[in-house]
Amino acid sequence: MPISPETLICEATGAAQAQRRARIQSLWSGYGEIVRYALQGSELASVVVKNVIFPTAIDHPRGWHNDVGHQRKVRSYEVEMAWYRDWSRRCDQHCRVPRCYALRTFGERHLMVLEDLDAAGFPRRKERLDRHEALACLSWLAHFHALFLGEKPTDLWPIGSYWHLATRQAEWRMIKDAALRQAAATLDARLNACRFQTLIHGDAKVANFCFSQDGRRVAAVDFQYVGGGCGMKDVAYFLGSCLDEREQREREGDLLDGYFAALRRALKVRGKDFDSSALEAEWRAIFPLAQADFYRFLVGWCPEHWKVHDYSRKVALTVVAGLLKEEG
């Protein structure tokens, strides 16, 4: 039988009472909400509940209303439940995630009772980042990728990220550039076939990072699209989310170097027996392919998006020209 969020919170935390406070945000396309609850009679002062309720009518912000999209969303919340149930406890202070106190499913409703990251020392949200803040996020990604390097994404997405080609065929058909449309399958195959595979966050935009007051420590949220893949998909997507066109031109190389420096440290700290030089060489070569792959999604999904600009177009079309030349 379904129970209320308040009842589940009290069962999970030992609180005498849970009181709904602020709604943090609505979920994409009206699939529920994220709410903070204040607790009484518990060691915890507050928790955050992700309350997923599948809507009877879908209101996609960009008009993509179809069953394929709905089923992708349904699967994404099943994946997030599996992430918190089976994987999240392995993350440490170097790739901090919310602690999970309870998970419950009632038919088409999911409840996740999670740590309040504001109360845990990560109260800030950012849209644009300075160098130190960007490097803090890249260090998080490096440790996350190092932690799960070589592991199989059991009960997660076999291919992580919300934009990968197999789940975005409608968007692919909308691409006007024939060369890009032709190269899409090759791009996807190259990314999926890389030697060094890990778990990727899959939606590592700046909005999904929570910052400490000084901006030097971060935690990440929103694991609906976590799954297998090359770490460059996260890095390319993250840099595109926090840098405008000019900043990408000027800062991308420096920040990419910062990611790989953090990755080398993370592999050493975690005692991972991988050839770090070979890993870095492969992933550096794949980085522009990951950029081109996300550009492929964007121009089919929302060609007027602010991330579609001269620099992203130049990178993508250079990659596409190289792939088509290889294919003869």
Secondary structure, DSSP 8 states (H G I E B T S, - for coil): ----HHHHHHHHH--SEEEEEEEEEE-GGGSEEEEEEEEESSS-SEEEEEEEE--SS---TTS--SHHHHHHHHHHHHHHHHIIIIIGGG--GGGB---EEEEEEETTEEEEEEE-TTTTT--B--SS--HHHHHHHHHHHHHHHHHTTT---TTSBSS-STT-GGG-HHHHHT---HHHHHHHHHHHHHHHT-SS-EEE-S---GGGEEE-TTSS-EEE---TT-EEE-THHHHHHHHHHH--HHHHHHHHHHHHHHHHHHHHHHHHHTT--S-HHHHHHHHHHHHHHHHHHHHHHHHHH-TT-TT-SHHHHHHHHHHHHHHHHHT-
